Amino acid sequence: MMEEQTGSEQEIPVEDSLENSNEEKSEESVKVEENITRINIEGKEIILIGTAHVSRESAKQVKEVIEAEQPDAVCIELDRQRYQSVTDKNRWQKMDIFKIIKEKKTTVLLVNLVISSFQNRLAKQFGIKPGQEMIQGIESAKEIGAKLVLADRNIQTTFSRVWHGIGIKGKLSLMVQILFSIFNDESISEIELEKMKSQDMLNAMLQDFTEHFPKLKKPLIDERDQYLSQKIKDAPGDKVVAILGAAHIPGIKIEIHKEHDLKELSKVPKKSKTPGKIAWAIPIIIIGIILYTFYMNFSAGVSQTISWIIWNGGLSAIGAIIALGHPLTILTAIVVAPISSLNPLLAAGWFAGFTEAYLRRPSVVDFEKLSEDAVSVKGFWKNKVTRILLVVTLTNLGSTLGTVIGGAEVIRVFIQTITQ
């Protein structure tokens, strides 16, 4: 995955923003048309086009506005990585699944696929390409010779800032929501899709979203509004057209009148040392308790060890089974999980994923059909690439549950032993 390049380009959007601004300044004015907002600021005319990312009408409007306005620059809600993903038809064939597992990026890739799958399902429903309005913006900018500006923040930076700020409970809730969204087979009418571009409706949707995950609002919505605003304002020329998810428009109308530090917004939070210390403390305590129990009562120590192996190996295996892993993949999960759970540097899912990838190596066809298969539950389990991602994620989830339950059982036997 690419690193953030401040001041130039960025990635996968996850739409959204809030609030309307009634601010008026002597040198600035705001004029709103249907799905279009015009802002004059310090001699520069900025035209914001609010779109629905799977809307045929949005793509048509983008083409018409750019051709009519002939802007000096066109800003799109993409970063370099996302730009490459929509312009490089062979991007999936270049993926090295072993490298992704080794670099611990399976969860990030799975999350990206799940997030984009909803847009892909809607796009497939209406027979259009997801992000067609962005593709149209790229093509129209080239046609008129306008400067193309990739204005969104790198999605990995956004994910890192989200992950850093939501705590353990929030992380678990978010992962559960993401995994359950795989089973979401929602469909809407094209009339409803066009209504999604209504700012009032979007504000209501965002309000509901942030009520469930309030700590996501700042990095996912507010900070990206600030980043996009600064990139749009810094775009070259006297006239700029910006193509954005409509939910960003209210926030950008406010933030564009302020100065924002792109380097500060692009910083990846430093990892706290506390989780690492806890991660090492837990296995040390578990091992210490088991050894002391062996010293006090050998049979009780054996019982603890068996419980640890059964819970860790068993729940990891269940995760691999749910992912429809190969029998040897399941066996790997059973063998590795009780050991990897005692070492924070290891994870049962990685070993299970490597085994699955080796035994069922994805073909070129699997990579070519990745986007298509990721739009359905059946496709997620059928495609060898997504199945490997599911093996890694679900095996690790099973191992984590096994550690919690197995650890509780170890403590229960220990307390029972010392109180006898």
C-alpha positions in Angstrom: 0.0 0.0 0.0 1.2 3.5 -0.8 2.3 6.0 1.8 0.6 9.3 2.1 2.0 12.1 -0.1 1.0 15.3 1.6 -0.2 18.0 -0.8 -0.7 15.8 -3.8 -3.0 12.7 -3.8 -5.1 10.2 -1.7 -7.7 7.1 -1.5 -10.9 5.0 -1.2 -13.6 7.3 -0.1 -16.1 6.5 2.6 -18.5 9.5 2.1 -19.8 11.9 4.6 -20.0 15.3 6.5 -22.3 17.7 8.3 -23.7 21.2 8.9 -24.6 24.0 6.7 -22.8 27.3 6.8 -24.6 30.6 6.5 -21.3 32.5 6.8 -20.9 35.4 4.5 -17.7 37.4 4.2 -17.1 40.5 2.2 -14.6 38.8 -0.2 -16.5 35.5 -0.3 -20.0 34.4 -1.6 -21.8 31.1 -1.8 -24.4 30.2 -4.4 -26.2 26.9 -4.4 -27.8 25.3 -7.4 -29.2 21.7 -7.8 -26.3 19.5 -6.5 -23.9 22.3 -7.3 -22.4 24.9 -4.9 -20.5 27.9 -6.2 -18.0 29.6 -3.8 -16.1 32.7 -4.6 -13.1 33.1 -2.3 -10.3 35.6 -2.7 -10.8 35.9 -6.4 -11.0 32.2 -7.1 -14.3 30.5 -8.3 -14.8 27.1 -6.8 -17.6 24.9 -8.1 -18.5 21.9 -5.9 -20.5 19.1 -7.5 -22.3 16.9 -4.9 -22.6 13.3 -6.3 -23.9 9.9 -5.4 -21.0 7.5 -6.2 -23.1 5.0 -8.1 -25.4 7.5 -9.9 -25.7 7.6 -13.7 -27.1 11.2 -13.4 -24.1 12.3 -11.3 -21.7 11.2 -14.0 -23.7 13.0 -16.6 -23.8 16.2 -14.6 -20.0 16.0 -14.0 -19.4 15.9 -17.8 -21.9 18.7 -18.5 -20.5 21.1 -15.8 -16.8 20.6 -16.7 -17.5 21.1 -20.4 -19.6 24.2 -19.7 -17.3 25.8 -17.1 -13.9 24.9 -18.7 -12.1 25.0 -15.3 -8.3 25.4 -14.8 -8.3 22.4 -12.4 -10.6 19.5 -11.6 -10.4 18.0 -8.1 -11.7 14.5 -7.4 -12.4 12.7 -4.2 -9.7 10.1 -4.7 -6.1 9.6 -3.6 -3.2 8.1 -5.7 -4.0 4.5 -4.7 -7.7 4.8 -5.3 -6.9 6.6 -8.6 -4.8 3.7 -9.7 -7.5 1.2 -8.7 -10.1 2.9 -11.0 -7.7 3.5 -13.9 -5.7 0.3 -13.9 -7.8 -2.6 -15.1 -5.1 -5.2 -14.3 -4.4 -4.1 -10.7 -5.7 -7.3 -9.1 -3.4 -9.5 -11.2 -0.5 -7.6 -9.6 -1.5 -8.5 -6.1 0.8 -10.8 -4.1 -1.4 -12.5 -1.5 1.6 -13.9 0.4 3.0 -10.4 0.7 -0.3 -9.1 2.0 -0.4 -11.7 4.7 3.2 -11.2 5.6 2.8 -7.4 5.9 -0.3 -7.9 8.1 -2.6 -6.1 5.6 -5.3 -8.8 5.2 -7.7 -7.0 7.5 -7.2 -3.7 5.7 -7.8 -5.3 2.3 -10.9 -7.2 3.5 -12.3 -3.9 5.0 -11.6 -2.1 1.7 -13.4 -4.8 -0.2 -16.4 -4.9 2.2 -16.8 -1.1 2.1 -16.6 -0.9 -1.6 -18.9 -4.0 -2.1 -22.1 -1.9 -1.3 -21.3 0.6 -4.0 -20.4 -2.2 -6.4 -23.7 -4.0 -5.7 -25.7 -0.8 -6.4 -23.6 -0.1 -9.5 -24.2 -3.6 -10.7 -28.0 -3.2 -10.0 -28.1 -0.1 -12.3 -25.6 -1.4 -14.9 -23.0 1.3 -14.3 -19.4 1.4 -13.0 -18.9 2.3 -9.3 -17.3 5.7 -9.1 -18.3 6.5 -12.7 -18.6 10.2 -11.8 -14.9 10.2 -10.7 -13.9 8.4 -13.9 -15.9 10.9 -15.9 -14.1 13.7 -14.0 -10.7 12.2 -14.9 -11.7 11.9 -18.6 -13.3 15.3 -18.9 -10.2 17.0 -17.2 -8.0 15.4 -19.8 -10.3 16.4 -22.7 -10.2 20.1 -21.8 -6.6 20.1 -20.6 -7.4 20.9 -17.0 -5.0 20.0 -14.1 -6.3 16.9 -12.3 -5.9 17.1 -8.5 -6.4 14.0 -6.3 -7.8 15.7 -3.3 -8.7 13.0 -0.8 -6.6 11.8 2.1 -5.0 8.3 2.0 -7.5 5.8 3.3 -4.8 4.0 5.3 -4.1 7.2 7.1 -7.8 7.6 7.8 -8.2 4.0 9.0 -5.2 4.4 11.3 -6.6 7.6 12.8 -10.0 5.9 13.2 -8.5 2.7 14.7 -6.4 4.8 17.1 -9.4 6.7 18.5 -12.2 4.2 19.1 -10.9 1.9 21.8 -11.1 -1.9 22.1 -14.9 -1.9 22.4 -15.3 0.4 19.4 -12.9 -1.8 17.4 -14.8 -5.0 18.1 -18.1 -3.2 17.3 -16.8 -1.8 14.0 -15.4 -5.2 12.9 -18.7 -6.9 13.7 -20.6 -4.3 11.7 -18.1 -4.7 8.8 -18.3 -8.5 8.8 -22.1 -8.5 9.0 -22.3 -6.0 6.1 -21.0 -8.8 3.9 -24.5 -10.4 4.3 -26.3 -7.2 3.5 -28.1 -7.7 0.2 -29.8 -4.3 0.2 -31.2 -2.9 -3.0 -32.7 0.5 -3.7 -34.5 2.2 -6.6 -32.7 4.7 -8.8 -35.2 7.4 -7.6 -34.1 6.7 -4.0 -30.4 6.8 -5.2 -30.9 10.2 -6.6 -32.6 11.3 -3.3 -29.3 10.3 -1.6 -27.8 13.4 -3.0 -30.1 15.5 -0.8 -28.0 17.2 1.9 -30.9 17.0 4.4 -31.2 13.3 4.0 -27.5 12.7 4.1 -27.2 14.8 7.3 -29.9 12.5 8.8 -28.0 9.4 7.7 -24.8 10.7 9.1 -26.4 11.7 12.4 -27.6 8.1 12.8 -24.2 6.7 11.9 -22.3 8.9 14.4 -24.8 8.0 17.1 -23.6 4.4 16.8 -19.9 5.3 16.4 -19.5 8.9 17.6 -15.7 8.7 17.7 -15.6 7.9 14.0 -17.0 11.3 13.0 -13.8 13.3 13.5 -11.3 11.2 11.5 -13.8 9.9 9.0 -15.8 13.0 8.3 -14.5 16.2 9.8 -10.8 15.7 9.1 -11.5 14.7 5.5 -13.7 17.7 5.0 -10.7 19.8 6.2 -8.3 18.0 4.0 -10.5 18.1 0.9 -11.1 21.8 1.5 -7.5 22.7 1.6 -6.6 20.7 -1.5 -9.5 22.3 -3.4 -8.5 25.8 -2.3 -4.8 25.1 -3.2 -5.7 23.8 -6.7 -4.1 25.8 -9.5 -6.0 28.4 -11.5 -8.8 30.9 -11.1 -11.6 28.4 -11.6 -11.8 25.0 -10.0 -14.4 22.2 -10.2 -14.5 19.7 -7.4 -16.3 16.3 -7.6 -17.3 15.1 -4.2 -19.7 12.8 -2.4 -22.7 15.1 -1.6 -22.3 14.4 2.1 -19.0 16.4 2.1 -20.5 19.6 0.7 -21.9 21.1 4.0 -18.7 20.6 5.9 -16.5 21.8 3.0 -18.6 25.0 2.7 -17.5 25.8 6.3 -13.9 24.5 6.2 -12.9 26.1 3.0 -12.8 29.5 4.7 -10.2 28.2 7.1 -6.5 27.2 6.7 -5.7 23.6 7.4 -2.3 21.9 8.0 -2.2 18.9 5.5 0.9 17.5 7.2 -0.8 17.4 10.6 -4.0 15.9 9.1 -1.8 13.2 7.4 0.0 12.1 10.5 -0.4 8.4 11.5 -0.9 8.2 15.3 2.0 6.7 17.2 1.2 3.3 18.7 0.8 3.4 22.4 3.1 1.1 24.3 0.4 0.1 26.8 -1.4 -2.4 24.5 2.0 -4.0 23.8 2.8 -4.4 27.4 -0.7 -5.8 28.1 -0.3 -8.2 25.1 2.9 -9.6 26.7 1.6 -9.5 30.3 -1.4 -11.8 29.6 0.6 -14.8 28.2 3.2 -14.4 30.9 0.5 -14.5 33.6 -1.2 -17.5 31.9 2.0 -19.4 31.7 2.9 -18.5 35.3 -0.5 -19.7 36.6 -0.3 -23.0 34.7 3.3 -23.7 35.9 2.3 -22.9 39.5 -0.7 -25.1 39.3 1.5 -27.9 38.0 3.7 -27.4 41.0 0.7 -27.5 43.4 -1.4 -30.2 41.7 -0.1 -32.0 38.6 -3.5 -33.2 37.5 -5.0 -29.7 37.8 -2.1 -28.4 35.7 -2.9 -31.0 33.0 -6.5 -30.0 33.1 -5.6 -26.3 32.6 -3.3 -27.1 29.7 -6.0 -29.3 28.0 -8.6 -26.5 28.4 -6.2 -23.9 26.9 -5.5 -26.1 23.9 -9.1 -27.1 23.3 -10.5 -23.5 23.6 -7.8 -21.9 21.5 -7.4 -24.6 18.9 -11.2 -25.4 18.8 -12.4 -21.8 18.3 -9.6 -21.0 15.8 -10.6 -24.1 13.8 -14.3 -23.0 13.9 -13.2 -19.7 12.4 -11.3 -21.5 9.6 -14.3 -23.8 9.0 -16.7 -20.9 8.7 -14.3 -19.4 6.1 -14.4 -22.8 4.3 -10.7 -23.4 4.7 -8.9 -26.5 3.4 -8.8 -29.4 5.9 -5.0 -28.8 6.4 -5.8 -25.1 7.0 -8.2 -26.1 9.8 -5.6 -28.5 11.2 -3.0 -25.7 11.1 -5.3 -23.4 13.1 -5.8 -26.2 15.7 -2.1 -26.7 16.1 -0.8 -23.1 16.0 -3.5 -21.2 17.9 -2.6 -22.5 21.5 1.0 -21.5 20.9 0.5 -18.3 19.0 -1.9 -17.0 21.7 1.1 -17.0 24.1 3.2 -14.9 21.7 1.9 -11.4 20.7 4.2 -11.5 17.7 2.4 -14.4 16.2 -1.2 -15.0 15.0 -2.9 -18.3 14.1 -4.6 -16.6 11.2 -1.4 -15.8 9.5 -0.3 -19.4 9.5 -3.7 -20.6 8.5 -3.8 -18.0 5.7 -0.3 -19.1 4.4 -1.5 -22.7 4.4 -4.7 -21.9 2.6 -2.8 -19.7 0.0 -0.3 -22.5 -0.6 -2.9 -25.3 -1.0 -5.4 -23.2 -2.9 -3.2 -20.7 -4.7 -5.4 -18.0 -6.3 -5.4 -18.0 -10.1 -5.3 -15.0 -12.4 -9.1 -15.5 -12.9 -9.6 -15.2 -9.1 -7.9 -11.8 -9.1 -9.7 -10.7 -12.2 -13.1 -11.5 -10.7 -12.3 -10.1 -7.3 -14.3 -6.9 -7.7 -17.2 -8.9 -9.2 -17.2 -11.6 -6.6 -17.0 -9.2 -3.7 -20.5 -8.0 -4.3 -22.2 -11.1 -2.9 -21.9 -13.4 0.1 -21.4 -16.4 -2.2 -18.7 -14.6 -4.1 -16.8 -13.8 -0.9 -16.5 -17.5 0.0 -16.2 -18.7 -3.6 -13.2 -16.5 -4.7 -9.9 -17.9 -3.5 -8.5 -14.5 -2.7 -11.4 -13.3 -0.4 -11.5 -16.8 1.1 -7.9 -16.5 2.2 -8.7 -13.1 3.7 -11.7 -14.6 5.6 -9.5 -17.5 6.8 -7.0 -15.1 8.3 -9.6 -12.8 9.9 -12.0 -15.5 11.2 -9.2 -17.7 12.5 -7.6 -14.8 14.4 -11.1 -13.9 15.7 -11.5 -17.5 16.9 -8.1 -17.5 18.5 -8.9 -14.2 20.4 -12.1 -15.7 21.8 -10.2 -18.9 22.6 -7.7 -16.9 24.6 -10.4 -15.1 26.6 -12.4 -18.2 27.4 -9.3 -20.5 27.8 -7.7 -17.9 30.0 -10.8 -17.7 32.2 -10.8 -21.5 32.5 -7.2 -21.5 33.5 -7.9 -19.0 36.2 -10.9 -20.9 37.4 -9.0 -24.1 37.8 -6.2 -22.2 39.6 -8.5 -20.6 42.1 -10.2 -24.0 42.7 -6.8 -25.6 43.3 -5.5 -23.1 45.8 -8.8 -23.0 47.7 -8.9 -26.8 48.2 
